[in-house]
């Protein structure tokens, strides 16, 4: 119950104004040693980068997205 309430509360935030915000972004896909799984990871990473990660960055007029090259999902 608490987790559901926390998600709802977090999703209700529309802005944090001009508060500085840095949103770290994954820099590479995981290597699962399987071409099929690697393709799925790459596809998910694209969704993460282009759909999920921009949401917090859009909360502040002073937000910046930073790619962390050695970080993977």
URUR-V521317 format. One record per pair of residues at least 6 apart in sequence whose C-alpha atoms are under 6 Angstrom apart, sorted by the first residue. I is the first residue (numbers start at 0). J is the second residue. D is the distance in whole Angstrom. If there is no record, write none. Layout:
I_J_D + I_J_D
This chain:
14_58_4 + 15_58_6 + 15_59_5 + 16_59_5 + 17_59_5 + 17_60_5 + 17_61_5 + 19_61_5 + 19_62_6 + 20_62_4 + 21_62_6 + 21_63_5 + 21_64_6 + 22_64_5 + 23_64_6 + 23_65_5 + 23_66_6 + 24_65_6 + 24_66_5 + 24_67_6 + 25_66_6 + 25_67_6 + 25_70_5 + 25_71_5 + 26_66_6 + 26_67_5 + 26_68_4 + 26_69_6 + 26_70_5 + 27_71_5 + 28_41_6 + 28_71_5 + 29_71_5 + 29_72_6 + 30_37_6 + 31_37_6 + 56_62_5
